[in-house]
């Protein structure tokens, strides 16, 4: 595809995730070209840069698609304005700060005839779709999720994640929930949660969830941001026909202990492949079940105060 045939894209929020994943995925892909960037602090050399989102909307009517990589608390207003201007919208995860915001955006996009893509990047990891296919028709006995990482390593200096609406440990934990809801059918139910809040923070640093699948299989999830040393992103599914394990955030798949899938990280490359397909077919992809599970964890959660977190 020539550069003139590529979809002109704007990127809002030039932070760590944009630089690490979005920008290289677009530059190495064949469907999009970044024509504008909107950020108060970051710039993209090859694009026109704006500090004002309203100025971008006023002056770059030639751009018809946008990726919103900002923190979730400001994303609703930006997405709403983009939809009103007829732009196709990609939402980084989590898609919004609340379920109400997410559902409102889906309704607005549908009414306006634009594409809305609520991305869950972990669903595009190498092992996730093969895991879903392997589980088809099998009886699940139980599922155990262990998602433990070092917040200082992965979110340095990102104060917003500790504020109201920042998700805390559910910022990575929702990745596990997005995989869970992709590989098993039906609605997952949260039965109980224990949430550990540092005494100096507004969001949890750890969480334990007890859930069940639509078919009644027990599901446990342990999320923790205090893990030092090796990082753990595992989902183990026991069935009557064997055991499945997704490791390294879904990048590796094991069946009965034998590795079945591995390969390089292409999560964000696949996201932009999917976004391009949705735009060309004039469809949307807006599943909010992972966000709903986080909300339900807060609704059912027992709050426990733990030692302060100091970065």
Secondary structure, DSSP 8 states (H G I E B T S, - for coil): --TTTSEEEEEE--SHHIIIIIHHHHHHSSSEEEEEEE-SS---TTSEEES-HHHHHHH-TT--EEEE-S-GGGHHHHHHHHHHTT-EEEE-SS--SSHHHHHHHHHHHHHHT--EEE--GGGGSHHHHHHHHHHTT--EEEEEEEEE-BHHHHSTT-GGGGSTTS-TTHHHHHHHHHHHHHHS-S--EEEEEEEEEETT-SSEEEEEEEEE-TT--EEEEEEESB--SS-EEEEEEEETTEEEEEEGGGTEEEETTEEEE-----HHHHHHHHHHHHHHHT--B---HHHHHHHHHHHHEEEEEE-----
